[in-house]
Amino acid sequence: QVQLVESGGGLVQAGGSLRLSCVASRSIFSINAMGWYRQAPGKQRELVAIMPGGGRTMYADSVKGRFTISRDNAKNTMYLQMNSLKPEDTAVYYCNAKTQTGLSQYDNWGQGTQVTVSS
C-alpha cells in the first residue's frame, strides 16, 4: 500500500551519529503507525522505535536517550536520528509502515540500510 525507500546508513565510529531517512511513495499523514526495526547477523528482527497511531512514541530500552524518531508529513519522510552509537547498534535498519485499505491491513517494509559502528 506504500513503497518505502531508506537511506543514510554507513560506517561510523563509536560515539558518532547517523540520520536515517525513509521516504514514502505517498502521504504518510494517515498511516496508522510507522517505525524502525533492525536486524543484526544471526539475530531476530527487533523493534527500535515506533510512532503508533493515536499513541505515544516508544523506544527499545537499548536505544532510549540516544535515538529519536520523527516524521515530516510534508516530505512524506520518517527519520531516525542516531546519536552516541555503539558497536552493538550494528545492524540492517528497516523502515516499517502499517497501512489499511478497507478491511485489509498491510505491513510495508523498506529495503533496509546497513549501519556499521566501529570501535
Backbone hydrogen bonds, N-H to C=O, Kabsch-Sander energy under -0.5 kcal/mol:
donor,donor_aa,acceptor,acceptor_aa,energy
5,V,23,V,-2.0
7,S,21,S,-2.0
10,G,114,Q,-0.8
12,V,116,T,-2.4
14,A,118,S,-2.3
15,G,85,L,-3.2
16,G,13,Q,-2.3
18,L,82,M,-2.1
20,L,80,L,-2.6
21,S,7,S,-2.6
22,C,78,M,-2.3
23,V,5,V,-2.7
24,A,22,C,-0.5
24,A,76,N,-3.1
25,S,3,Q,-1.6
31,I,28,I,-1.0
32,N,98,K,-1.1
33,A,98,K,-1.0
34,M,51,M,-1.5
35,G,96,N,-2.3
36,W,49,A,-2.9
37,Y,94,Y,-2.7
38,R,46,E,-2.3
39,Q,92,V,-2.1
43,K,40,A,-2.3
46,E,38,R,-3.0
48,V,36,W,-2.9
49,A,36,W,-1.7
50,I,58,M,-2.2
51,M,34,M,-3.4
53,G,32,N,-1.0
55,G,52,P,-1.8
58,M,50,I,-2.2
60,A,48,V,-2.6
63,V,60,A,-1.8
64,K,60,A,-1.0
66,R,63,V,-2.2
67,F,63,V,-2.2
68,T,81,Q,-2.3
70,S,79,Y,-1.8
72,D,77,T,-3.2
73,N,71,R,-0.5
75,K,72,D,-1.0
76,N,72,D,-0.5
76,N,73,N,-0.9
77,T,72,D,-1.9
78,M,22,C,-2.4
79,Y,70,S,-2.9
80,L,20,L,-2.1
81,Q,68,T,-2.9
82,M,18,L,-3.3
82,M,80,L,-0.6
83,N,66,R,-2.0
83,N,81,Q,-0.6
84,S,15,G,-0.6
85,L,16,G,-2.3
89,D,86,K,-2.3
90,T,87,P,-1.9
91,A,115,V,-1.9
92,V,39,Q,-2.4
93,Y,91,A,-0.6
93,Y,113,T,-2.8
94,Y,37,Y,-3.0
96,N,35,G,-2.5
97,A,108,N,-2.0
98,K,33,A,-2.6
99,T,97,A,-0.6
99,T,106,Y,-2.1
101,T,104,S,-2.7
104,S,101,T,-2.2
106,Y,99,T,-3.2
108,N,97,A,-2.8
108,N,106,Y,-0.7
110,G,95,C,-2.1
113,T,93,Y,-2.0
115,V,91,A,-2.7
116,T,10,G,-2.7
118,S,12,V,-2.4
118,S,116,T,-0.6
